[in-house]
């Protein structure tokens, strides 16, 4: 029996293309969910896994619908293999019910892992180079020294609320408290 699994990442995405392809491939039962691939907890995938029996084939539209990382993909494929369940990927012509399909699957997984490691290596090298040039990563502070002085001056006036100061500075009150720990009371103690 062919059992389909479709997944879209956001509420805005439409699974119609995947569902149509899975039904066209002969899937008698299709499980569909809207969840990020990075999420480990995917109830519809678990329901599909529970539904599958030895000799069945799990059909997905693309490999990335099944797993987000090579490790997750290999773990899922090994679990399917242990349970004697095949895996068929429609857009990448992978079918692990045949020796050639298993070879293709493992080659693609190995290439994907190699590509991921190269990307990590290049990222680390780029970060090290930037650090050597004195650059720091991350987001720029939302308030500089001048803005903090201005906010402190406004906070010293008890008739102006923290919310008003934050609104005038174009930040959230939590940002004020992050830059001025203790808020107004810390200014009173310093005076």
N, C-alpha and C positions, 0 to 999 in steps of 0.2 A: 504494500500500500504506500502511495506517495502522500506525505504529510507536509504541508507548506508552512513556512514561518515568514511573516512580513513584519518589518519594523520601520517606523519613521521617527525622526529625532525630535521634531517639534510639533506642536498642535497645528501649526500652519501648513505643514507638509501633507500632501495627499497620497495615500497608499494605493490609489486605484491602479496605477501602472504595475506595481508589484503584484497586487491581487489578481489582476487580469493575466499576467504572465504565469503565476503559480497555477491558476485554474486551467490555463492553456496547456501546461505541462502535465496535466492529469491528476492534480492533487485532489483527493477526496475530502480532505479536512484541511482547513487553513487557520492558523493562529496568527492574530495581528495585534501589535501593540504600538503605543506611542511612548517611547522612552529613549533616552540617550544611550548610545552604544557603550559609553563608559560606565554606565550603571551596572553593577553586578546583579542587583535585584531586578530581574525582568520576569514577572509572573507568567506572561504568555509563553515565553520561551521554556520556562520550567513546565508549564502545562503541556506544551508540545513534547518535551522530553519524556514526561510521565506517560503520555498517550502512545508514544512509539513502542513498537515491539520488534523483536528479532526478525530480520528479513524486510522490515520497512525501510523507506528512504526519506530522509529529511531534505526538503527542497527549499532553497533560498534563492532570491533574485541575484544578490551579489554577496561576496564574502563579508564585506563590511556590515551587512545587515545582521550577520550572525555574531560577530565579535569585533571589538575595536582594537585589540592588540594581538600580536602574533601569539603571545603566551596564552591568551584567552581562547584564541582560535585553535591552537594545538591541543589544549586541554579538552575543548569541546569535541574535536575530531577523535581524540583518543577515547573519550567516554563513549562516543557513538560506535567506534570500532570494537570496544570491549563488549558492548551490548549487541554486536552484529547488526548494526543499523548503518545504512549507507548515507552518503551526503552527496547531494547534487546541487551545483551552483549554475544557474541558468546562463548568466551573462559571461561567465568565464569558462564555460565548457568543462567543468570539473565534475566527475562522477566517480566517487570512490568505490563503487561496486565493481569496477574493473581495475586490473593492475595498472594500466596506462593512466587512468584517472587518479589513482593513489599516488603515482609518481608525479604527475602534474601538480597535485595538491601540495605534496611535500617540497617540490621545487619552488613553487610560488611562495610558500610559507618561509622557506629558507632565504629567498631573495628579499622578501619583505622585511625579515629580521635584519639581514645585512644592510638594507637601505636605512632602516631605523637607527642602527648602530652608527652608520656613517653620518647621519643627520645629527645625532647626539655629539659625535666627535667634532664635527664642524662647528656646532653651537658652542661647545666648550672652548674650542680654539678661538672663536670670535670673541667670547666673553673675556678670555685671558688677555687677548690682544687689546681690547678696550680698557681693561683694568691697567695694563702696562702704560697706556696713553693717559691714564688718570681719569678716565670716564667711569661714572657710576651708572648702574642700571636702575630701573624702577621709575616710578611716577614722580614728577616734580612736586614739591610741597605746595599745597593749596594756599598757604600763607607764608610770605617772606617776613623778614625782620620789620620792615616798615609797616606791613599790615598788622603784625602783632602789636607793635607800639600803638598804632591807631585804635585797635580793638581794646587795648588796656586803657587808653585814655577815655574811650566811650564807656567802658565798664566802671570807671571810677565815678561816673555820674549815676547815683542810685535811682534816678527817675527813668533810666533807659534799661529795658529788660535785656536779658541774654539773647532772647529770640530776635529782638529788634537789631541788636548789634550784629548777630549772625546774618540776618537778612541784608543789612547795609553792606556787610563785607562780602556777601555773595557765597556764604558757606553755611553748613549746618551747625547747630549748636554743639554737636559732638565734636566737630572740628575745632571750635573755639576751646573747648575743654581739653582737647588733645594738645593744643599749642599753649594754652594757659591753664596748666593743671591747678585744680582748686577753684578756678573761675574767679568771681568777684571777691570771695573770701580770702584768696591768696594775695590779692592786691591790697586788701585792707590790712593784712598781717605785715606785709612788706613796708607799709607806710608808717 
